[in-house]
Amino acid sequence: MNKLVLLSVILICLAINPFPRLEHHEFKMESKTPFAGGKKVMVYTTADSTTYRLTLTDTLSFSDFGQPLETQPCIFVDPAKTFQTFVGIGGALTDASAETFAKLPKDKQKEILQQYYDPQKGIGYTLGRTNIHSCDFSSGSYTYVSDNDPDLKTFSVAHDDEFRIPFIKQAIAAAGGKLTMFVSPWSPPAFMKSNNDMLHGGKLKPEFAQSWANYYVKFINAYQKKGIPIWGLSIQNEPMAVQTWESCNYTAEEERDFIKNYLGPTLQKSGMSDKKLIAWDHNRDLIYQRASTILSDPAAAKYVWGIGFHWYEDWTGGGKIFDNVKRVNESFPNTHLIFTEGCPERFDMAKINDWKFGETYGRSMINDFNDGTVAWTDWNILLDENGGPNHVKNFCFAPVHADTKTGQIYWMNSFYYIGHFSKFIKPGAKRIVSSSSRGQLLTTAFKNTDGKIAVVVMNQSGEKIPYRLWIGGKAAMVTSLPHSIQTLVVE
């Protein structure tokens, strides 16, 4: 074929298709991240406007897939890059939860415990929190000592023997005999405070600092004698809030000094240096200022295991400030981060099926884990048909509500959203890289100690989004339903 004929053929081909489409297989590349294992992907789904609730909806396999195009949505996972070690997920076992539980028929009690704590039949909670004497989610205010007893000679947790202690022990049994428990006070006894009131803020009087430190030790010992091992404790629930319920205020410097001069040394002298001491235990808004004040003082920092935080900081409608958690993680990488409380407020039974509640949990958990959080604790695990009991009428939502008159159980979508993490991410897991190429898809991922990878993908849009789970040059095709959350278990 002469050059003139060859040129004519080329020109004719270009006229037919001037810009030939480059098929995906033309982008072959060798991955620098070898993909070990991953023979199949089990897809578990919870989705709005469907019956899917932690439902196994697909079993997929991987195939070779090199360089994705920008038009091909992907979740990129890199198991070779590891971060924090996972401690657990759970909820608070409060007086309100225990009292509601006690009013239910035995079969409903068994169902709730199994669904929360059984790792196979339920969502496998491994973490718990409870209150040191009363909080707002108690039927009334109470302490463990008589008034004006700084020597704590009258100390007794007998009040809790009726509901809370039996409830916690049943939860431990349902979890297989082990539950990582931490405890938090809402207020010292009234006589120890500047306002002589357990409610409405106030401060710990300096002359009672040692007595109050001794109180934590007394409580931990009492609960452990009842068969409830205590893993950790926080210094004060919401120390910057003047609440209508039990509350006590500490500046960052006051909390720092209480830790280094009283609580830390007291735990150490009492043989409790293994207990995980958690500072702050309040919102993300002031978390960096509190953490830096305490952790920049070596005499206080040596006692502190972690910084706890809540999610109630959106006072101005500006949105959740997740990056504040990341700032603490970046600045103090050897201190653990633990989400200690969160729930939707202002209970309204008419809104119990609103899908936004589950998405609130999913968005928070994904962001918090990606920012370095090692453990995540919901607020009350169970409340009644009024969002209580609560002695100051601060009624809230919980993932599970029970009508104490009829025995009916209401499982909110938030229960299933939490379950997409707690059921598949096990204590000891390492967070790994999970990166989304679409803003509608939020993701985090962990590698468990058995080698299985759990990738959580949340679709916060109203669109169905096909995407590829891409690991080391191999991919599996997945479909994300509108307003859904999936856990992809790579085995």
C-alpha positions in Angstrom: 0.0 0.0 0.0 1.5 3.3 -1.1 1.7 6.3 1.3 -1.2 8.1 -0.5 -3.6 5.2 0.0 -2.5 4.7 3.6 -3.1 8.4 4.3 -6.6 8.2 2.7 -7.5 5.2 5.0 -6.4 7.1 8.1 -8.4 10.1 7.1 -11.6 8.1 6.5 -11.2 6.4 9.9 -10.9 9.7 11.7 -13.9 11.1 9.9 -15.9 8.1 11.2 -14.7 8.5 14.8 -12.4 11.5 15.3 -11.9 10.8 19.0 -11.8 7.0 19.6 -13.1 6.2 23.1 -10.5 4.7 25.3 -12.0 1.6 27.0 -11.1 1.0 30.6 -8.9 -2.0 29.8 -6.5 0.3 27.9 -5.5 1.9 31.2 -3.7 -1.2 32.6 -1.4 -0.4 35.5 0.5 -2.3 38.1 -0.7 -1.5 41.6 1.9 -0.6 44.2 -0.5 -1.9 46.9 -0.7 -5.6 46.7 -4.1 -7.0 47.5 -3.8 -9.9 49.9 -6.8 -12.1 50.0 -10.2 -10.6 49.3 -11.9 -13.5 47.5 -15.4 -12.2 48.1 -17.3 -9.2 49.4 -20.4 -9.6 51.6 -22.6 -6.6 51.3 -24.9 -5.7 54.2 -27.4 -2.9 53.6 -29.8 -0.6 55.5 -31.8 1.7 53.2 -34.7 4.2 53.4 -38.0 3.2 51.7 -37.0 -0.5 51.7 -37.2 -3.4 54.2 -33.4 -3.7 54.3 -32.1 -3.5 57.9 -28.6 -4.8 58.2 -29.6 -7.2 55.4 -27.2 -9.3 53.4 -28.1 -8.0 50.0 -25.2 -9.2 47.8 -22.1 -11.4 47.6 -19.5 -10.0 45.1 -16.2 -11.0 43.8 -13.2 -8.9 42.6 -11.8 -8.7 39.1 -8.8 -6.8 37.7 -9.4 -3.1 37.4 -6.5 -0.7 36.9 -6.8 3.0 36.6 -10.4 4.2 37.1 -11.8 7.1 35.1 -13.2 10.2 36.7 -16.7 9.1 35.5 -16.4 5.9 37.5 -17.3 6.4 41.2 -15.0 4.5 43.5 -14.2 3.7 47.1 -10.5 3.3 47.3 -9.2 1.1 50.2 -5.6 0.6 51.2 -5.1 -2.0 53.9 -1.4 -1.3 54.0 -1.9 2.1 55.7 -3.0 1.6 59.3 -4.0 4.1 62.0 -5.6 3.9 65.4 -6.5 0.6 67.2 -10.3 0.2 67.7 -11.5 -0.2 71.3 -15.3 -0.6 70.9 -18.8 0.7 70.3 -21.7 0.8 72.8 -24.2 2.8 74.7 -25.0 4.2 78.2 -26.7 1.9 80.7 -28.4 4.7 82.7 -31.1 4.6 85.4 -33.7 5.5 82.8 -32.7 2.6 80.6 -32.7 0.2 83.6 -36.1 1.4 84.9 -37.7 1.1 81.4 -36.2 -2.3 80.9 -37.5 -3.6 84.3 -41.1 -2.7 83.2 -41.0 -4.9 80.1 -42.0 -8.6 79.7 -39.1 -11.1 80.0 -39.3 -12.0 76.3 -38.9 -8.3 75.3 -36.0 -7.9 77.8 -34.3 -10.9 76.2 -34.9 -9.5 72.7 -33.3 -6.1 73.6 -30.3 -7.6 75.2 -29.7 -10.1 72.4 -30.1 -7.5 69.7 -27.7 -5.1 71.4 -25.0 -7.4 72.7 -25.0 -10.8 70.9 -22.2 -10.6 68.2 -24.0 -13.0 65.9 -27.7 -12.4 66.4 -27.4 -8.7 67.3 -25.1 -5.8 66.7 -22.4 -6.8 69.2 -22.0 -3.9 71.5 -18.7 -4.2 73.5 -18.6 -0.8 75.3 -20.8 0.7 78.1 -21.0 3.8 80.1 -22.9 4.5 83.3 -23.5 7.4 85.7 -21.9 7.8 89.2 -25.1 8.5 91.2 -27.9 10.5 89.5 -28.0 12.3 86.2 -30.9 13.8 84.3 -31.8 10.4 83.0 -32.7 9.2 86.5 -36.2 9.4 88.2 -34.8 11.7 90.8 -31.6 13.2 92.3 -29.6 11.0 94.7 -26.1 10.4 96.0 -24.3 7.5 97.7 -23.6 9.3 100.9 -25.6 11.2 103.6 -25.4 14.9 103.6 -22.3 16.5 105.1 -20.3 13.3 105.1 -16.9 14.3 103.6 -15.3 11.1 105.0 -17.7 9.0 103.0 -18.5 6.8 106.0 -22.1 6.3 104.8 -21.1 5.5 101.2 -23.4 2.8 99.7 -24.6 2.0 96.1 -27.7 0.2 97.5 -29.9 2.6 95.5 -28.6 0.9 92.3 -29.4 -2.6 93.4 -33.0 -2.3 92.4 -32.6 -1.5 88.7 -29.3 -0.4 87.4 -26.9 -3.1 88.7 -29.0 -6.1 87.7 -29.5 -4.5 84.3 -25.8 -3.9 83.7 -25.0 -7.5 84.9 -27.5 -8.9 82.4 -25.9 -6.8 79.6 -22.5 -8.1 80.5 -23.8 -11.7 80.4 -25.5 -11.0 77.0 -22.2 -9.7 75.7 -20.5 -13.0 76.5 -19.3 -12.1 80.0 -17.2 -9.0 79.1 -18.2 -5.4 78.6 -15.7 -2.5 78.6 -17.4 -0.2 81.1 -16.5 3.4 81.9 -18.3 5.7 84.5 -19.0 9.4 84.7 -20.3 11.8 87.4 -22.7 14.6 86.6 -22.2 16.4 89.9 -20.6 16.0 93.3 -23.0 15.9 96.3 -24.6 19.2 97.0 -22.6 19.9 100.2 -19.3 19.7 98.2 -20.4 22.4 95.8 -20.3 26.2 95.7 -24.0 26.5 95.1 -25.0 23.8 97.6 -27.1 22.2 94.8 -26.5 19.1 92.6 -28.3 20.9 89.8 -27.7 24.2 88.0 -23.9 24.1 87.6 -21.8 25.4 90.5 -18.2 24.4 91.3 -16.5 21.8 93.5 -15.4 23.6 96.7 -11.5 23.3 97.0 -11.8 21.9 100.6 -13.7 18.9 99.2 -11.4 18.0 96.3 -9.8 15.1 98.0 -13.1 13.8 99.4 -14.5 13.9 95.8 -11.5 12.1 94.4 -12.0 9.4 97.0 -15.7 9.1 95.9 -14.7 7.8 92.5 -12.6 5.1 94.1 -15.4 4.1 96.4 -17.8 3.9 93.5 -15.4 1.8 91.3 -14.7 -0.6 94.2 -18.4 -1.0 95.1 -19.4 -1.8 91.5 -16.5 -4.2 91.0 -17.5 -6.0 94.2 -21.0 -6.3 92.6 -19.4 -8.1 89.6 -19.1 -5.1 87.3 -15.5 -4.5 86.2 -14.7 -0.8 85.5 -12.3 -0.1 82.7 -12.3 3.7 82.9 -13.8 6.9 84.1 -14.3 10.5 83.1 -13.7 13.4 85.4 -16.9 15.3 84.8 -19.8 15.1 82.4 -20.1 18.4 80.4 -17.9 20.6 82.6 -18.7 23.8 80.8 -22.5 23.5 80.9 -24.8 25.0 83.6 -27.7 22.6 83.3 -31.1 22.5 84.9 -30.1 18.9 85.9 -27.0 17.6 87.7 -24.0 19.5 86.6 -20.7 21.0 87.8 -18.4 23.4 86.1 -14.6 23.3 85.7 -12.4 25.6 83.6 -9.6 23.8 81.7 -7.1 24.9 84.4 -9.4 23.6 87.2 -9.9 20.3 85.6 -6.1 20.0 84.9 -5.3 20.8 88.5 -7.9 18.4 89.9 -6.4 15.6 87.8 -2.8 16.2 88.7 -3.3 17.1 92.4 -6.1 14.9 93.4 -7.8 12.4 91.1 -4.7 11.1 89.3 -2.7 10.5 92.5 -5.7 9.0 94.3 -6.3 6.5 91.6 -2.6 5.6 91.7 -2.4 5.2 95.5 -5.6 3.1 95.4 -4.2 0.6 93.0 -6.3 1.9 90.1 -3.6 3.3 87.8 -4.8 0.9 85.2 -8.2 2.7 85.0 -8.4 4.8 81.8 -8.9 8.4 82.8 -10.9 10.5 80.3 -10.8 14.3 80.4 -13.2 16.9 78.9 -16.3 14.7 78.2 -18.0 17.6 76.5 -18.6 19.0 73.0 -16.3 19.3 70.0 -16.4 23.1 70.1 -13.9 23.7 72.9 -12.1 20.3 72.7 -8.8 21.6 71.5 -8.5 24.3 74.1 -9.3 21.8 76.9 -7.1 19.1 75.5 -4.1 21.4 75.0 -4.4 23.0 78.5 -4.4 19.6 80.2 -2.0 17.6 77.9 0.6 20.4 77.8 1.1 20.0 81.5 3.2 16.8 82.0 2.1 16.5 85.6 -1.5 16.2 84.6 -1.0 14.5 81.2 0.7 11.5 82.7 -2.6 10.4 84.3 -4.8 11.0 81.2 -5.6 8.1 78.8 -7.9 10.0 76.6 -10.1 13.0 75.7 -13.8 12.4 75.6 -16.3 14.4 73.5 -20.0 14.8 72.7 -21.8 16.1 69.6 -24.2 18.8 70.9 -22.0 21.8 69.9 -24.1 23.1 66.9 -25.4 26.2 68.8 -25.3 28.5 65.8 -26.6 26.2 63.1 -23.1 26.2 61.5 -22.9 22.4 61.4 -20.8 19.8 63.1 -17.1 20.8 63.6 -15.5 17.4 63.1 -12.1 18.8 62.3 -11.6 19.9 65.9 -11.3 16.3 66.8 -8.7 15.9 64.1 -6.7 18.8 65.5 -6.4 17.1 68.8 -5.3 13.9 67.2 -2.7 15.7 65.1 -1.3 17.6 68.1 -1.5 14.8 70.7 -1.2 11.5 68.8 -0.4 9.5 71.9 -3.7 10.4 73.6 -6.8 8.5 72.8 -10.0 10.0 71.5 -13.3 8.6 72.7 -16.8 9.7 71.8 -18.6 9.5 75.1 -22.2 10.7 74.4 -24.6 11.7 71.7 -28.4 11.5 71.0 -31.1 13.4 69.1 -32.9 15.7 71.5 -36.5 16.9 72.0 -38.3 13.6 71.8 -41.4 13.3 69.6 -42.9 9.9 69.0 -44.4 11.2 65.7 -40.8 11.5 64.3 -39.5 8.1 65.5 -39.2 6.8 61.9 -37.5 10.0 60.5 -34.5 8.8 58.4 -32.4 11.8 59.4 -31.6 10.2 62.8 -29.7 7.3 61.4 -27.8 9.5 59.0 -26.8 11.8 61.9 -25.2 8.8 63.6 -23.6 7.5 60.4 -22.1 10.9 59.5 -20.8 11.4 63.0 -19.3 8.0 63.4 -17.5 8.0 60.0 -16.0 11.4 60.6 -15.0 10.7 64.1 -13.3 7.4 63.3 -11.5 9.1 60.3 -10.3 11.8 62.7 -8.7 9.2 65.0 -11.4 8.2 67.5 -10.9 4.8 69.0 -14.2 4.2 70.7 -17.8 5.5 70.2 -20.5 5.6 72.9 -24.2 6.3 72.3 -26.3 7.8 75.1 -29.2 5.8 76.6 -29.6 2.4 75.0 -33.3 2.3 75.9 -36.0 4.9 76.8 -39.7 4.7 77.3 -42.6 6.0 75.2 -42.1 9.5 76.5 -38.3 9.7 75.8 -37.6 9.2 79.5 -37.8 8.8 82.4 -36.0 12.1 83.1 -36.5 14.0 86.3 -36.2 17.4 84.6 -38.2 16.5 81.5 -35.2 16.6 79.2 -36.8 13.9 77.0 -34.6 12.5 74.2 -34.5 9.8 71.5 -32.7 6.5 71.9 -32.1 3.9 69.2 -34.7 1.7 71.0 -37.9 2.8 72.7 -40.3 0.7 74.6 -43.9 1.4 75.3 -44.0 0.4 79.0 -47.8 0.1 78.9 -48.1 -2.3 76.0 -44.6 -3.8 75.8 -44.1 -2.8 72.2 -40.5 -2.2 71.1 -39.6 0.5 68.5 -36.3 0.1 66.7 -35.2 3.3 65.2 -33.1 3.4 62.0 -30.3 4.8 64.2 -30.0 1.3 65.8 -29.2 -0.2 62.4 -26.8 2.6 61.4 -24.8 2.0 64.6 -24.9 -1.7 63.9 -23.2 -1.2 60.5 -20.1 -0.4 62.6 -20.5 -2.3 65.9 -21.4 -5.6 64.3 -18.5 -5.8 61.8 -15.6 -3.8 63.5 -14.2 -5.7 66.4 -12.0 -4.6 69.3 -8.3 -4.7 68.2 -9.1 -3.7 64.6 -6.9 -1.2 62.9 -8.4 1.7 60.9 -7.1 1.7 57.3 -7.5 4.1 54.4 -10.9 4.4 52.7 -11.2 7.2 50.3 -14.3 8.2 48.3 -14.3 9.8 44.8 -17.9 11.2 45.4 -19.0 13.7 48.0 -22.3 11.9 48.4 -20.6 8.7 49.6 -19.0 8.9 53.1 -16.7 6.1 54.1 -14.4 4.6 56.7 -12.7 1.2 57.0 -11.1 -1.1 59.5 -9.1 -4.4 59.3 -10.0 -6.8 62.0 -7.5 -9.1 63.7 -8.8 -12.1 61.7 -7.8 -10.3 58.5 -11.4 -9.4 57.4 -11.9 -5.9 56.2 -15.0 -3.9 57.0 -15.7 -0.9 54.8 -18.6 1.3 55.7 -20.2 3.4 52.9 -23.0 5.9 53.6 -25.0 7.4 50.8 -26.4 10.7 52.1 -28.1 11.6 48.8 -31.4 10.7 47.2 -29.7 9.1 44.3 -28.8 5.5 43.5 -25.0 5.4 43.0 -23.2 2.5 41.4 -19.6 2.5 42.5 -16.5 0.2 42.6 -14.8 -1.0 45.8 -11.2 -0.7 44.6 -8.3 -2.4 46.4 -4.9 -2.8 44.9 -5.8 -2.9 41.3 -8.9 -5.1 41.8 -12.5 -4.0 42.1 -16.0 -5.2 42.9 -19.1 -3.5 41.5 -21.5 -2.3 44.2 -24.8 -0.3 44.1 -25.5 2.2 46.8 -29.3 2.9 47.3 -30.6 6.4 48.1 -30.2 7.3 51.8 -28.5 4.1 52.7 -25.6 2.7 54.6 -23.6 -0.4 53.7 -20.9 -2.5 55.3 -18.8 -4.3 52.8 -17.0 -7.3 54.5 -14.0 -8.4 52.5 -13.0 -12.0 53.3 
